[in-house]
Amino acid sequence: MSRDGSASSRGFSIRIFLADGSPTGLRLVEKSNWVGRGLVVPRSRFSEARARQEFGKAGVYVLAGPSAETGRERVYIGEGDPVRPRLEQHAAKKDFWTQAFVFTSEGQNLNKAHVQYLEARLVELAREAKRCELDNGNQPQRPSLSEADRAELETFLAEMLLCLPVLGLSAFERPAAPVARAEPLHIRAKGIEARGYEADDGFVVLAKSQASKIEVPSILDYLRALRRDLLTRELLNADGDHYVFVQDYTFTSPSTAAGVVLGRSANGRTEWKDARGHTLKELQANTTDTASGEND
């Protein structure tokens, strides 16, 4: 996905090598026509993996794991030259993380200032996306670099950001733009109106959509917690007798999005409708029927 939220139309390939033969073990990541090299290291394998030569280079890393308070993804972003001592410190002192995503270069293309720049940019992007609980307390400052260095590092960063969602880390992703022909769907109920669309990674509720302030007593605990979390992070703000979404936000499913909007458990496949009153479920069924007819 491009950084402006539009889906990339440029095809590419990523090679993932399972270094210890396990799909959940140490993974080495290479991308076509890129000097970068990535490693995904489960915490349980770090002690045996830390001797690898990649950890002796300058690099940037993201530690990821579930938040004990909210259940959302929690991340910490850092850098090191070399990266090994920093990861060893985090293995001893930081409890939350279960995986480390580490990026270095094939040669010696990255130095201390370069990885400091990448760290600062990743923290900026994570704060903007608001999809994770960020463990970094402060915003790192970008080091002073030449225009040419900044351009090269932005290219390196863009390649990293293409790899990370494939590896299961979505903390830096902004909602994808809807397909040009797709019509926004809506929920109108309880004096509120919300608009959104289905995306590859869930369901996007659009900025300025409204959500009910009222929660039914039987609302599921995870929906109640999610609504509180969105309010705490100021993604939902109070506006009179309802809440308003401050920015586009991606939910894991249409039903979760509908539940947050309505303040109750909801079937998103039937709650979200187009301008003609067709439900998302009906629209998907029509698409499937049309595709089947074309294949007959």
C-alpha positions in Angstrom: 0.0 0.0 0.0 1.3 3.5 -0.8 1.8 5.9 2.1 -1.1 8.1 0.9 -3.5 5.2 1.6 -3.9 4.2 -2.1 -3.4 0.6 -3.1 -0.2 0.0 -5.0 -0.7 -1.2 -8.5 2.9 -2.2 -8.9 3.5 -6.0 -8.6 6.4 -7.2 -6.6 7.7 -10.4 -5.1 9.0 -11.2 -1.6 11.1 -14.2 -0.7 10.6 -15.5 2.8 13.1 -18.2 3.9 12.2 -20.3 7.0 15.7 -20.5 8.5 14.8 -23.3 11.0 12.2 -25.0 8.9 9.3 -23.7 11.0 6.6 -21.3 9.6 6.5 -19.6 13.0 10.3 -19.6 13.6 13.1 -17.4 12.3 12.2 -15.9 8.9 14.6 -14.1 6.6 13.0 -11.6 4.2 14.2 -10.4 0.9 12.5 -8.3 -1.7 13.2 -8.1 -5.4 15.5 -5.2 -6.4 16.1 -4.1 -2.8 19.3 -3.9 -0.8 17.4 -4.3 2.5 17.2 -7.6 4.4 14.5 -8.4 7.1 14.4 -10.8 9.9 11.3 -11.9 11.9 12.4 -13.4 15.2 10.0 -14.9 17.8 11.1 -14.0 21.3 11.4 -17.7 22.1 14.1 -18.1 19.4 16.0 -14.9 20.1 18.7 -16.5 22.3 19.7 -18.9 19.5 19.3 -16.3 16.7 21.2 -13.4 18.2 24.5 -14.7 16.9 23.5 -14.2 13.3 25.7 -11.8 11.4 22.7 -9.5 10.5 22.5 -8.5 14.2 26.0 -7.1 14.0 25.0 -4.4 11.6 23.2 -1.1 11.9 19.5 -1.6 11.7 16.0 -0.6 12.7 13.5 -2.8 14.5 9.9 -3.1 15.7 9.0 -5.2 18.7 5.4 -6.3 18.7 3.0 -8.2 21.0 -0.5 -7.9 22.5 -1.3 -5.2 25.0 -2.4 -6.6 28.4 -4.7 -3.7 28.9 -6.5 -3.4 25.5 -5.6 -6.5 23.6 -4.5 -4.3 20.7 -1.1 -4.7 19.1 1.6 -3.0 21.1 4.8 -2.0 19.4 8.1 -0.5 20.3 10.4 1.0 17.6 14.1 1.3 17.9 17.5 1.4 16.2 21.0 0.2 16.9 24.5 0.3 15.4 24.9 -2.6 15.8 21.4 -3.8 16.6 22.3 -6.8 18.7 23.0 -5.0 22.1 19.7 -3.1 21.9 17.7 -6.3 21.3 19.5 -8.1 24.1 18.5 -5.3 26.4 14.9 -5.5 25.3 14.9 -9.3 25.8 15.9 -8.7 29.4 13.8 -5.7 30.3 10.7 -5.5 28.0 8.0 -8.1 28.7 5.2 -7.4 26.2 6.8 -8.3 22.9 6.5 -11.7 21.3 8.2 -11.0 17.9 10.9 -8.7 16.6 10.9 -7.4 13.1 14.5 -6.3 12.2 15.7 -4.6 9.0 19.3 -4.2 8.0 21.0 -3.9 4.6 22.8 -6.6 2.5 26.1 -4.7 2.6 27.1 -1.8 4.8 24.6 0.7 3.3 23.1 1.9 6.6 24.9 3.8 9.3 23.9 5.3 12.7 22.3 8.4 11.2 20.4 6.4 8.6 18.8 4.0 11.2 18.0 7.0 13.4 16.1 8.5 10.5 14.2 5.3 9.8 13.3 5.0 13.5 11.9 8.6 13.6 9.9 8.0 10.5 8.4 4.7 11.7 7.4 6.3 15.0 5.8 9.2 13.0 3.9 6.8 10.8 2.7 4.7 13.7 1.4 7.8 15.5 -0.4 8.9 12.4 -2.0 5.5 11.7 -3.2 5.0 15.3 -3.6 1.3 14.7 -1.4 0.1 17.6 -0.5 1.0 21.2 2.9 2.7 20.8 5.4 1.9 23.6 7.7 4.7 22.6 7.4 7.6 25.0 8.9 10.3 22.9 9.1 11.2 19.2 12.7 10.6 18.1 14.1 13.5 16.1 15.2 13.0 12.5 19.0 13.5 12.2 20.4 16.1 9.8 21.0 14.4 6.4 21.7 15.4 2.9 18.7 15.6 0.4 20.2 12.6 -1.4 20.4 10.5 1.8 16.8 11.4 2.8 15.6 10.3 -0.7 17.4 7.0 -0.5 16.1 6.3 3.0 12.5 7.1 2.0 12.9 4.5 -0.7 14.3 2.0 1.8 11.4 2.8 4.1 8.8 2.4 1.4 10.1 -1.1 0.7 10.0 -2.0 4.4 6.4 -0.9 4.6 5.5 -3.1 1.6 7.0 -6.1 3.5 5.6 -5.6 7.0 1.9 -6.3 6.3 2.9 -9.5 4.5 4.7 -10.5 7.6 1.7 -9.8 9.8 2.5 -6.3 11.1 -0.1 -3.7 10.2 0.8 -0.9 12.7 1.9 1.5 10.0 -1.0 1.0 7.6 -3.4 3.8 6.8 -6.9 2.7 5.5 -6.7 1.8 1.8 -8.7 4.0 -0.6 -11.9 2.3 -1.8 -12.1 0.8 -5.2 -13.0 3.7 -7.6 -16.3 2.0 -8.6 -17.3 1.1 -5.0 -20.2 3.0 -3.4 -19.9 3.9 0.2 -22.2 1.9 2.5 -24.1 3.5 5.4 -25.8 2.8 8.7 -28.7 5.1 9.7 -30.2 4.5 13.1 -30.8 6.2 16.4 -30.4 9.6 14.8 -26.9 8.8 13.7 -25.3 8.2 10.3 -22.1 6.4 9.6 -20.4 5.7 6.2 -17.8 3.1 5.3 -16.6 0.5 2.9 -15.1 -3.0 2.9 -11.3 -3.2 2.5 -8.8 -6.0 2.1 -7.9 -5.9 5.8 -11.3 -5.3 7.3 -14.0 -2.6 7.2 -13.2 1.2 7.1 -15.5 3.6 8.8 -15.0 7.1 7.3 -14.1 10.3 9.1 -17.1 12.3 10.3 -19.2 9.2 10.7 -21.3 9.2 13.8 -21.6 6.6 16.6 -24.2 6.2 19.3 -23.3 7.3 22.8 -25.8 4.8 24.2 -24.7 1.2 24.9 -27.2 -1.5 25.5 -26.6 -3.5 28.7 -26.0 -6.7 26.7 -23.2 -5.2 24.6 -20.2 -7.6 24.3 -17.3 -6.8 26.5 -14.9 -6.5 23.5 -17.1 -3.9 21.9 -17.4 -1.9 25.1 -13.6 -2.0 25.5 -13.0 -1.0 21.9 -15.3 2.0 22.1 -13.5 3.1 25.3 -10.2 2.7 23.6 -11.2 4.8 20.6 -12.4 7.5 22.9 -9.2 7.4 24.9 -7.1 7.7 21.8 -9.4 10.6 20.6 -10.4 8.7 17.4 -14.0 9.1 18.6 -14.9 12.5 20.0 -18.2 13.6 21.7 -20.4 15.9 19.6 -23.7 16.7 21.2 -25.8 13.5 21.7 -23.4 11.3 19.7 -19.8 10.5 18.9 -17.9 11.4 15.7 -15.0 9.6 14.1 -12.0 12.0 13.8 -10.4 10.1 10.9 -10.9 7.0 8.8 -10.5 3.9 10.9 -10.1 0.2 9.9 -12.0 -2.4 11.9 -11.3 -6.1 11.7 -14.8 -6.8 10.3 -18.1 -5.1 9.2 -19.7 -6.5 12.4 -17.2 -5.0 14.7 -17.5 -1.6 12.9 -21.3 -1.8 13.1 -21.2 -2.8 16.8 -19.0 0.2 17.6 -21.3 2.6 15.7 -24.5 1.3 17.1 -23.4 0.5 20.7 -24.6 -3.0 20.5 -23.8 -6.4 19.0 -24.6 -6.3 15.3 -24.4 -8.3 12.1 -22.4 -6.0 9.8 -23.4 -7.9 6.7 -27.0 -6.8 7.2 -26.5 -3.5 8.9 -24.3 -1.8 6.3 -26.4 -0.9 3.2 -26.0 1.0 0.0 -28.1 4.0 -1.2 -30.8 1.6 -2.6 -31.1 -0.3 0.7 -29.2 -3.4 -0.4 -27.2 -4.9 2.4 -23.6 -5.8 2.2 -24.6 -9.5 2.3 -26.9 -9.0 -0.7 -24.2 -7.1 -2.6 -21.6 -9.8 -2.0 -24.1 -12.5 -3.1 -24.9 -10.6 -6.3 -21.2 -10.3 -7.0 -20.7 -14.0 -6.5 -23.7 -14.9 -8.7 -22.4 -12.6 -11.4 -18.9 -14.1 -11.3 -20.4 -17.6 -11.4 -22.5 -16.7 -14.4 -19.5 -15.4 -16.3 -17.7 -18.6 -15.7 -20.6 -20.8 -17.0 
